[in-house]
Amino acid sequence: FLTVRFKFEYAGMDWMIQFWKGIYFFNTTGGEVGVYNKPQSRPCEFYDCGRDEDQMPISVTVLRNGEVIFRKPLEVCWWQTGFALREPCPKEELTLQSTLVFPAEEMRTAFTQAMDAAAAEDFSYTVDGNAVSVVW
């Protein structure tokens, strides 16, 4: 599978939002979006899963050549996933769409600045208030 990570600082914590898409196991196609953080005092790159208070509305849709494989609506969580049993396909044919609704404008801005700095290939986003919708 393919993955991309965006790291940023917000509210005295180091944050990472990670996206995945691809073939899982043998006949499962899917995608994921995860929200992680760690204290800034922790020198290693080990992030914890989001705490209950870190959860936010997240949706995820995975498409193959424009055909929806699965769709998960906005749900308050720290990790949104979806998978479909189907014949494997090249991961390059997959598109992941996701919306994350951040609890504060400052956090949303820190995340979008991290995406801009990373300049991830084939990754784009739009902003509507505190909602960030990505296409990858």
Secondary structure, DSSP 8 states (H G I E B T S, - for coil): -EEEEEEEEETTEEEEEEEEEEEETTTEEEEEEEEEEEETT--SS--EE--GGG-EEEEEEEEETTEEEEEEEEEEESEEEEEEE-----GGGEEEEEEEE-SSHHHHHHHHHHHHHHT-TT-EEEEETTEEEEE-
